[in-house]
Amino acid sequence: MTTATLPAAVDKYSDAFASFSDASADVPEWLKAIRNQAWATFSELGIPVKRRGNELWKYTDLRPLAALDFEYGSGGSVSLDEIKAAGPWDDAWDTLVVVDGVFSAELSNLQGTSGLTAISLAEAISSGVGDIESQLASLAGREEYAFTALSTAFVDDGAYIAIADDADPATPIHVVFVTSNSGNSGSSRASYPRLLIDAGVNTLAVIIESHINLAESAQLSLPVVEVFAKPGATVRHYRVQMENEHSYHLGTTRVQQLNDSSFNSTTFAVGAAIARNDIHTQLDAPGANCTLHGLYMTSGTQQQDQEISTTHAKPHCTSNQFYKGILSGKSHAVFSGKVVVERDAQKSDATQKDLNLLLSRGAEIDAKPSLEIYADDVTAAHGATAGHVDRDTLFYLQSRGVDEESAKAILIRGFAEELLDEFKPEALYAFVEKVTDERIPVLLAESDALGTA
């Protein structure tokens, strides 16, 4: 028994998949096998519109997405000025630009950094670089998830990053995924961005992953990111998701960590009709540690889902999950945090927390933190809260000469500040700070609960 939608929803993608397969007949056999298996999985699952009994999508109504038709293979032109205006940018960064799922050498800005291989995924596949044959879709293909499978069925291009053993790139590595404006304001398209990161032994790297949408109509983006952190590797990861309010962004990130590796990720998410950040880290060797933090903001009828999970598979590993949400209007957010400590993972240390600021009576948060512990010697804690700013707190600022609107803005910004401060690269911090400051008036315009309780 599946939780799939009607076969017609699968059929909407079948013609595109058939054309895609015919057009790329010369790809390696191992890649064909990955695509075909992924398509078979998606064909069985379909788009998960049935929510009863489906914990993964219990709080998210995907019927509006299932009703839409998305083209594949069409794209528009993008200028560098448009990218710089819409997302974070620093000329000093090594930057790879992927437009509508296709790598753009013309728009990319690579510095020739020692120890860094930064190329298109298509080139990595054709040249058989590194361990790509064994790595691609190996982490993101373990579970039978509908959208991960659909994205993998169309895997073709994107970005590939490999950091050599003992390398320490001096500047951040920035991967920009752009949804272009095709020139037809009514055109709805699907894109399947892909990123594979291979962090070598004892490496130290800063990765910035940004998703920007320049279209005006509804778009579907199904990005998949796979990260392999080898022994002693340290990966500092930032993720910025900026979509238009009509679009759907359902992202998958899968991370495998070996002994004494560190993966620290902070996400910033705004926009989209429905967006999901689905990240799972597998602590696969002693001494591995991960930190998963994020800030999300919603307004109108938008929805942001955070599907955050970590598996402690081996002993002496540490994990920390900490997310904050700011919601206004009739928007909706979901935080589903999960930590699994397997039987042999003694001496594990896991913490999990989700805090939400509800600015409107119509805003809704569904928080589901959970721990599954099968080992005896473990330190673990979790919790989630949701609430309004009370009258006394607002009055305190007003009594010191701050007008009401400014006081409300200060309180919202103060709630976000803790996570904004985690964006350490200067240009990146300036960008998320600017977007937050621009969003606060929007949030306030739909607020009816600040200082009322």
C-alpha positions as CSV (number, residue, x, y, z in Angstrom):
1,M,0.0,0.0,0.0
2,T,1.5,3.4,-1.0
3,T,0.5,6.9,-0.2
4,A,0.7,7.9,-3.9
5,T,-1.7,10.2,-5.7
6,L,-3.7,9.1,-8.8
7,P,-1.6,7.6,-11.7
8,A,-2.5,10.7,-13.8
9,A,-0.1,12.8,-11.6
10,V,2.7,10.4,-12.4
11,D,1.7,10.5,-16.1
12,K,2.3,14.2,-16.2
13,Y,6.1,13.5,-15.9
14,S,6.2,10.4,-18.0
15,D,6.4,12.0,-21.4
16,A,9.2,14.3,-20.2
17,F,11.1,11.3,-18.8
18,A,10.7,9.4,-22.0
19,S,12.0,12.3,-24.1
20,F,14.8,12.9,-21.6
21,S,15.9,9.3,-21.7
22,D,15.9,9.3,-25.6
23,A,17.9,12.5,-25.7
24,S,20.6,11.2,-23.4
25,A,21.1,7.7,-24.7
26,D,24.9,8.0,-24.7
27,V,25.3,8.3,-20.9
28,P,27.1,5.6,-19.0
29,E,25.2,2.5,-18.3
30,W,25.5,2.9,-14.5
31,L,23.8,6.3,-14.8
32,K,21.0,4.9,-16.9
33,A,20.4,2.3,-14.2
34,I,20.2,4.9,-11.5
35,R,17.7,7.0,-13.5
36,N,15.5,4.0,-14.4
37,Q,15.4,2.7,-10.8
38,A,14.5,6.2,-9.6
39,W,11.7,6.5,-12.2
40,A,10.4,3.1,-11.1
41,T,10.3,4.3,-7.5
42,F,8.6,7.6,-8.4
43,S,6.1,5.7,-10.6
44,E,5.2,3.5,-7.6
45,L,5.0,6.3,-5.1
46,G,3.6,9.3,-7.1
47,I,3.1,12.7,-5.5
48,P,2.1,12.1,-1.8
49,V,-1.2,13.9,-1.6
50,K,-2.7,11.4,0.8
51,R,-1.8,12.6,4.2
52,R,-3.5,10.1,6.5
53,G,-1.0,7.5,7.6
54,N,1.8,9.3,5.9
55,E,4.0,10.8,8.6
56,L,6.4,12.4,6.2
57,W,3.7,14.6,4.7
58,K,1.1,14.5,7.4
59,Y,1.0,18.3,7.8
60,T,1.6,19.4,4.2
61,D,-1.1,19.5,1.5
62,L,0.5,18.8,-1.9
63,R,-2.7,18.7,-3.9
64,P,-2.1,22.2,-5.4
65,L,1.3,21.0,-6.7
66,A,-0.2,17.7,-8.0
67,A,-2.7,19.7,-10.0
68,L,-0.1,21.7,-11.9
69,D,1.6,20.9,-15.1
70,F,5.4,21.6,-15.3
71,E,7.5,21.7,-18.5
72,Y,11.0,20.2,-18.5
73,G,13.9,21.2,-20.7
74,S,12.9,24.8,-21.4
75,G,14.9,27.6,-19.9
76,G,15.6,31.3,-20.2
77,S,18.6,33.5,-20.2
78,V,20.1,35.0,-17.0
79,S,22.6,37.8,-16.6
80,L,25.3,38.0,-14.0
81,D,23.8,41.3,-12.8
82,E,20.5,39.6,-12.2
83,I,22.2,36.9,-10.1
84,K,24.1,39.4,-8.0
85,A,21.0,41.5,-7.4
86,A,18.9,38.5,-6.3
87,G,21.3,36.5,-4.1
88,P,24.5,36.6,-2.1
89,W,27.7,37.3,-4.0
90,D,31.3,38.1,-3.5
91,D,33.8,38.3,-6.4
92,A,36.4,36.7,-4.1
93,W,34.4,33.4,-3.8
94,D,34.8,30.4,-6.0
95,T,31.3,30.5,-7.6
96,L,29.6,27.8,-9.7
97,V,26.3,28.9,-11.3
98,V,23.7,26.4,-12.4
99,V,20.7,27.8,-14.4
100,D,17.6,25.7,-14.7
101,G,19.6,22.7,-13.7
102,V,22.4,23.3,-16.2
103,F,25.9,24.4,-15.3
104,S,27.0,27.7,-16.8
105,A,30.7,28.1,-17.2
106,E,30.1,31.7,-18.6
107,L,28.4,32.9,-15.4
108,S,30.6,30.9,-13.0
109,N,33.6,32.6,-11.3
110,L,36.4,30.2,-10.4
111,Q,39.7,31.3,-8.9
112,G,41.8,28.2,-9.7
113,T,42.1,27.5,-5.9
114,S,44.7,24.8,-5.1
115,G,43.2,21.5,-4.0
116,L,39.8,22.3,-5.3
117,T,38.0,20.6,-8.2
118,A,34.9,22.6,-9.1
119,I,33.2,21.5,-12.4
120,S,29.9,20.7,-13.9
121,L,28.3,17.5,-12.8
122,A,27.9,16.4,-16.4
123,E,31.7,16.8,-16.9
124,A,32.3,14.8,-13.8
125,I,30.1,12.0,-15.0
126,S,31.5,11.9,-18.5
127,S,35.1,11.9,-17.2
128,G,34.5,9.5,-14.4
129,V,36.3,11.8,-11.9
130,G,36.9,10.6,-8.4
131,D,34.4,8.2,-6.9
132,I,31.4,9.7,-8.7
133,E,30.1,6.4,-10.0
134,S,29.9,4.9,-6.5
135,Q,28.8,8.2,-4.8
136,L,26.1,9.7,-7.1
137,A,22.6,8.9,-5.7
138,S,24.1,6.5,-3.1
139,L,23.0,8.7,-0.2
140,A,19.9,10.2,-1.6
141,G,18.7,6.9,-3.1
142,R,18.6,4.9,0.1
143,E,15.1,5.9,1.0
144,E,12.0,5.7,-1.2
145,Y,11.1,9.4,-1.2
146,A,9.0,10.5,-4.1
147,F,10.6,13.9,-4.9
148,T,14.1,12.6,-4.4
149,A,13.3,9.8,-6.8
150,L,11.8,12.1,-9.3
151,S,14.8,14.4,-9.2
152,T,17.2,11.5,-9.6
153,A,15.3,10.2,-12.6
154,F,16.2,13.4,-14.4
155,V,19.8,13.7,-13.0
156,D,22.0,15.1,-15.8
157,D,23.9,18.2,-14.7
158,G,24.6,20.5,-11.8
159,A,27.7,21.0,-9.8
160,Y,30.5,18.8,-8.6
161,I,33.0,19.8,-5.8
162,A,35.9,17.8,-4.6
163,I,38.3,19.1,-2.0
164,A,41.7,17.2,-1.9
165,D,43.0,15.6,1.2
166,D,44.5,18.2,3.6
167,A,43.4,21.1,1.5
168,D,42.1,24.3,3.1
169,P,40.5,26.6,0.4
170,A,41.0,30.1,1.6
171,T,37.7,31.4,0.4
172,P,34.1,30.1,0.4
173,I,32.9,27.9,-2.4
174,H,29.5,29.2,-3.6
175,V,27.0,27.2,-5.7
176,V,24.2,29.3,-7.1
177,F,21.1,27.4,-8.4
178,V,19.0,29.8,-10.5
179,T,15.5,29.4,-11.8
180,S,15.4,31.8,-14.8
181,N,12.6,33.9,-16.2
182,S,11.8,32.0,-19.4
183,G,10.3,35.2,-21.0
184,N,6.8,33.6,-20.8
185,S,5.3,34.8,-17.6
186,G,2.8,32.0,-17.7
187,S,5.3,29.2,-18.2
188,S,5.7,26.7,-15.3
189,R,8.8,24.6,-15.4
190,A,10.4,21.8,-13.4
191,S,14.1,21.8,-12.7
192,Y,16.2,19.2,-10.9
193,P,19.4,20.9,-9.6
194,R,22.1,18.6,-8.3
195,L,25.2,19.1,-6.1
196,L,27.7,16.5,-5.1
197,I,30.4,17.4,-2.5
198,D,33.4,15.1,-1.8
199,A,35.4,16.5,1.1
200,G,38.7,14.7,1.5
201,V,40.6,13.7,4.6
202,N,41.4,16.5,7.0
203,T,40.0,19.2,4.7
204,L,38.5,22.5,5.8
205,A,35.9,24.0,3.5
206,V,33.1,26.6,3.5
207,I,30.3,25.8,1.1
208,I,27.5,28.3,0.3
209,E,24.4,26.9,-1.4
210,S,21.9,29.4,-2.7
211,H,18.6,29.0,-4.5
212,I,17.2,32.0,-6.3
213,N,14.1,32.4,-8.5
214,L,13.9,35.0,-11.2
215,A,10.6,33.8,-12.6
216,E,7.2,35.3,-11.9
217,S,5.1,32.2,-12.4
218,A,4.8,28.9,-10.5
219,Q,8.0,26.8,-10.8
220,L,9.0,23.4,-9.3
221,S,12.5,23.0,-8.0
222,L,13.7,19.6,-6.6
223,P,17.3,20.1,-5.6
224,V,19.3,17.1,-4.3
225,V,22.6,17.6,-2.5
226,E,24.9,14.8,-1.4
227,V,27.9,15.4,0.9
228,F,30.7,12.9,1.7
229,A,32.8,14.0,4.7
230,K,35.9,11.8,5.0
231,P,37.9,11.3,8.2
232,G,38.9,14.6,9.8
233,A,37.0,16.7,7.2
234,T,35.3,19.9,8.4
235,V,32.6,21.3,6.2
236,R,30.9,24.6,7.1
237,H,27.7,24.7,5.0
238,Y,25.3,27.6,4.5
239,R,22.0,27.2,2.6
240,V,19.9,30.2,1.4
241,Q,16.5,29.5,-0.2
242,M,14.7,32.4,-2.0
243,E,11.7,31.4,-4.2
244,N,8.9,33.4,-5.6
245,E,5.6,33.1,-3.7
246,H,4.0,30.9,-6.3
247,S,6.7,28.2,-6.5
248,Y,7.5,24.9,-4.9
249,H,10.9,24.0,-3.6
250,L,11.4,20.5,-2.2
251,G,15.0,20.0,-1.3
252,T,16.9,16.9,-0.2
253,T,20.3,17.0,1.5
254,R,22.1,13.8,2.5
255,V,25.4,13.7,4.4
256,Q,27.7,10.9,5.3
257,Q,30.3,11.6,8.0
258,L,33.3,9.4,8.8
259,N,35.4,9.5,11.9
260,D,36.2,12.8,13.5
261,S,34.5,14.7,10.7
262,S,32.4,17.8,11.3
263,F,29.4,19.1,9.3
264,N,28.0,22.4,10.4
265,S,25.0,23.8,8.4
266,T,22.9,26.9,8.8
267,T,19.9,27.5,6.6
268,F,17.9,30.7,5.7
269,A,14.6,30.2,4.0
270,V,11.9,32.6,2.8
271,G,9.4,32.7,0.0
272,A,7.7,29.8,-1.9
273,A,4.1,28.6,-1.8
274,I,5.5,25.4,-0.2
275,A,9.2,24.8,0.6
276,R,10.8,21.9,2.3
277,N,14.4,21.5,3.6
278,D,14.8,17.7,4.1
279,I,18.3,17.0,5.5
280,H,19.6,13.8,7.0
281,T,23.1,13.4,8.5
282,Q,24.5,9.9,9.0
283,L,27.2,9.8,11.7
284,D,28.9,6.7,10.4
285,A,32.2,6.6,12.4
286,P,33.3,7.5,16.0
287,G,34.0,11.1,16.7
288,A,31.8,12.6,14.0
289,N,29.7,15.6,14.9
290,C,27.1,17.7,13.1
291,T,25.3,20.9,13.8
292,L,22.1,21.7,11.9
293,H,20.6,25.1,12.5
294,G,18.1,27.2,10.5
295,L,15.9,30.3,10.4
296,Y,12.7,30.4,8.4
297,M,10.1,33.1,7.8
298,T,6.6,32.8,6.3
299,S,3.8,35.2,5.5
300,G,0.5,35.2,3.6
301,T,-0.4,31.6,2.9
302,Q,3.2,30.3,2.5
303,Q,4.5,27.1,4.1
304,Q,8.0,26.1,5.1
305,D,8.8,22.6,6.2
306,Q,11.9,21.6,8.1
307,E,12.4,17.8,7.9
308,I,15.6,17.4,10.0
309,S,17.1,14.1,11.0
310,T,20.3,12.6,12.3
311,T,21.4,9.0,12.8
312,H,24.0,8.2,15.4
313,A,25.3,5.0,13.9
314,K,28.6,4.8,15.8
315,P,29.7,5.7,19.4
316,H,31.2,9.0,20.6
317,C,29.3,11.2,18.1
318,T,27.6,14.5,18.8
319,S,24.7,16.3,17.1
320,N,22.8,19.5,17.6
321,Q,19.6,20.7,15.9
322,F,18.3,24.2,16.5
323,Y,15.7,26.0,14.4
324,K,13.7,29.2,14.6
325,G,10.6,30.2,12.7
326,I,8.8,33.6,12.4
327,L,5.3,33.3,11.0
328,S,2.6,35.8,10.1
329,G,-0.7,36.0,8.2
330,K,-2.2,32.6,7.6
331,S,1.1,30.9,6.9
332,H,2.2,27.5,8.1
333,A,5.4,25.9,9.1
334,V,6.4,22.3,10.0
335,F,9.3,21.3,12.1
336,S,9.9,17.5,12.1
337,G,13.1,16.8,13.9
338,K,14.3,13.3,14.5
339,V,17.4,11.8,16.2
340,V,18.0,8.1,16.0
341,V,20.7,6.6,18.3
342,E,21.4,3.1,17.2
343,R,22.2,0.2,19.5
344,D,26.0,0.4,19.2
345,A,26.2,4.2,19.3
346,Q,27.1,4.5,23.0
347,K,28.4,7.8,24.4
348,S,26.2,9.7,21.9
349,D,25.3,13.3,22.7
350,A,22.2,14.8,20.9
351,T,20.2,18.0,21.4
352,Q,17.2,19.3,19.5
353,K,15.2,22.5,19.8
354,D,12.7,24.4,17.7
355,L,11.4,27.9,18.7
356,N,8.7,29.7,16.8
357,L,7.4,33.3,17.0
358,L,3.7,33.5,15.9
359,L,2.9,37.1,14.9
360,S,-0.7,36.3,13.8
361,R,-3.6,34.3,15.2
362,G,-4.0,32.7,11.8
363,A,-0.4,31.4,11.7
364,E,0.2,27.8,12.5
365,I,3.2,25.7,13.4
366,D,3.3,21.9,13.6
367,A,6.3,20.8,15.6
368,K,7.3,17.2,16.1
369,P,10.6,16.7,17.8
370,S,11.5,13.1,18.5
371,L,14.3,10.9,19.8
372,E,14.7,7.2,19.1
373,I,17.3,5.8,21.4
374,Y,18.4,2.2,21.3
375,A,21.7,2.6,23.3
376,D,22.1,2.8,27.0
377,D,24.9,5.4,27.6
378,V,23.5,8.5,25.9
379,T,22.9,12.1,26.6
380,A,19.9,13.6,24.8
381,A,17.4,16.4,25.1
382,H,14.7,17.9,22.8
383,G,12.0,20.5,22.9
384,A,9.8,22.9,20.9
385,T,7.9,26.1,21.7
386,A,5.6,28.4,19.9
387,G,4.2,31.7,21.2
388,H,3.5,35.4,20.8
389,V,5.3,38.5,22.1
390,D,3.6,39.5,25.3
391,R,2.2,42.9,26.1
392,D,4.7,43.6,28.9
393,T,7.7,43.0,26.6
394,L,6.3,45.5,24.0
395,F,5.5,48.0,26.7
396,Y,9.0,47.8,28.1
397,L,10.4,49.2,24.8
398,Q,7.6,51.7,24.4
399,S,8.2,53.1,27.9
400,R,11.7,53.9,26.8
401,G,10.7,56.1,23.9
402,V,10.5,53.5,21.1
403,D,7.3,53.8,19.0
404,E,5.1,50.8,18.7
405,E,6.0,49.8,15.1
406,S,9.8,50.2,15.8
407,A,9.4,48.2,19.0
408,K,7.7,45.3,17.2
409,A,10.4,45.4,14.5
410,I,13.2,45.3,17.2
411,L,11.6,42.3,18.9
412,I,11.3,40.3,15.6
413,R,14.9,41.2,14.6
414,G,16.1,40.2,18.1
415,F,14.4,36.8,17.8
416,A,16.2,36.2,14.5
417,E,19.6,37.7,15.4
418,E,21.0,34.6,17.1
419,L,20.9,32.6,13.9
420,L,21.7,35.5,11.6
421,D,25.0,35.8,13.4
422,E,26.0,32.3,12.3
423,F,26.4,33.5,8.7
424,K,30.0,34.4,9.0
425,P,31.2,35.3,5.5
426,E,30.8,39.1,5.4
427,A,28.9,39.3,2.1
428,L,26.6,36.4,3.1
429,Y,25.8,38.0,6.4
430,A,25.1,41.3,4.7
431,F,22.7,39.6,2.3
432,V,20.6,37.6,4.9
433,E,20.5,40.7,7.2
434,K,19.2,42.8,4.3
435,V,16.5,40.2,3.4
436,T,15.5,40.0,7.0
437,D,15.2,43.7,7.4
438,E,13.1,43.8,4.2
439,R,10.8,41.0,5.4
440,I,10.0,42.5,8.8
441,P,7.6,45.2,7.4
442,V,5.8,42.4,5.4
443,L,5.5,40.3,8.6
444,L,4.3,43.3,10.6
445,A,1.7,44.2,8.0
446,E,0.0,40.8,8.6
447,S,0.6,40.8,12.4
448,D,-2.4,40.9,14.8
449,A,-0.9,39.1,17.8
450,L,2.2,41.1,18.8
451,G,1.7,42.5,22.3
452,T,-1.8,41.2,22.7
453,A,-1.2,38.5,25.4
